[in-house]
Amino acid sequence: MLQLDLPGLPAVQELVGAPAGELRARWEALDIEQLEAEIQKYKGALSQVLEELKRLGDTAPPALPGVDPGEDDAAGGEEAEGQEGIEGVDWRYGSVEELDAAEWQVPPHCIPIHANVTTYDWSRLISACQFDVIMMDPPWQLATANPTRGVALGYSQLTDQHIAQLPIPRLQRNGLLFVWVINAKYQFCLDLFDQWGYELVDEIVWVKMTVNRRLAKSHGFYLQHAKEVCLVARKGEDPPGMRSGVGSDVIYSERRGQSQKPEEIYQLIEQLVPNGKYLEIFGRKNNLRNFWVTVGNEVTGQGPPKDDRRALEEGMRIPNAVYGRAG
């Protein structure tokens, strides 16, 4: 078994091995500055481990508390190709030949706009185009002091007020609005539709799967979550050329990168409204798609927009971004 001798390894082992409830209680007791210091500690430790693994090359991952390497791996079996088939573990060993270059390249006909959506001057886009379809995955501010999802560490959120102030009604005279919503914001989202002049017409459920087609379960307050919901609303009339009944309201698809929605949602929208004018808000680089306008502060994959970066360099926060407890 590979052993790593790195200063940051104990911090990673602590993060992986500690019970979730114990970590949550400890983080909830921290103030904002202490929480950010804790986040930086773990990010630095993980970076050390990843860099060392990269340097070592094609080797088995190090043993971490709470992670069972499996009988085949422990015995040095030649058929151990990864951890597929173990409940809750959805990775396997891969090779360079399996990489899809399209996932790393910017689509040639996409239109990325690198901006903080709360400070971006939307007027030029509004005057240039009225969109048939708008989709957004807001970084909802969670009700707990710290997000329970591991991927949310260091992830900035927006208050309900800032999301409500987005100029959605001015970007669309007639058309469809797709909003990914979490349980705690379901009613707020319905109220937001009323405020913006939309009516709820449907919803889409994404059932998350692992690579071996099992439910990809994640944290939840009452139940483990294995799905996400996208509400569909309409303003005015149906967009021109819309084709009804072209797809299902349930998507079975593997979970991908952080906040990355399934490819099927884009395919469904493009089938529903062929040759439409499409806008995605809060998109990232891995969301870029041909013939879509994508607005977000991570569309380049190279850090925040200039104004946000300047604020961070001056010791300030990203404008309007919040961390931690709502309210």
C-alpha positions, 0 to 999 in steps of 0.5 A: 500500500502506498504511503505518503509523507506530507505535512498536509496529509493528517488534515486530509485524514481527519476530514475523511475519517471524522464523523460528519456530525462531529465536523458539522458541529465544530464548523457551526461553532466557528465565526466567518474568519475562522471558517475561512481559515479552516477552508484554506487549511483543507484546500492547502492539504488536499492540494499537497496530496494531489500534487504528490499523487500527480508526481508519483504518476500511475499509482494506487491512491493512498489509504485514508480512514473510512475508505475500504480498499476492497479485498481484490486491492488488498490482496494485490489481485490483477482484476481490481480495476477500481471501486465500481460495484461498491455501494456509494463509491462510483470511481474506477481507474481510467486511462488517458485513452478514455479522456474525451477532449470535447469535455476540456475544449470550449465549444466554438459557437458558445457565448460566455460572459464572465461576470458577477451576475449581481453587478453585471450591466444587463442592459446591453444584453437585454437590448440585444436579445429576448430569450426563448429559454432561460435556465439557471442554477442559483447558488441558494443560501442554505439555512444551516450555518455551514453547507452539509455538502462536501463540495460546498466548502468555500462555495459562495452563495447568494441571498434570496434578495439578490436572486430576486433582483435578477432582471429575468422578466426583462430578458424574456417577453415570451418564453420558458424559465428553467430553475434548479431548486433545492427543497428549502427554496421550493416555495420561495421559487414559486413566489418568485415566479409570481413576482416575475410574472411567470406561471409554473407549467411543469417540473423535471426530476434528475435522478442521479446515478453512479457510473455503475447505474446505482443511485448516487446518494448525498446528504439530506436533513431528513432523507438521503438525496439522490435527485435534483428538481428543475421547475419549469415556468412560462411567461406570456406565450409559448416560444416560437416553434415550441414542440410539445411532448418531446421528452420525459420529465425524468432524467436518469444520468450520472452525476458529473462535476460540481454544479454541472447539470446533465447533458440531457437537460440541454438536449431536452430544451433544444428539442422542446424549442428548436433553434431557439435563443438560449441563456444560462445564468450561473453557468461554469466552464463545464456548462458552456454549450454551442448556441447558448449565452452563458453568464457566470463568474466561473465561465473561464475556469480561470478565476473570478471576473476582474472586479471580483478578483480586485475585491479579493486582492484588497482583502474584501469579499466578492460583491454580494457573495455570502457564506454560512447561515442564512438570515 
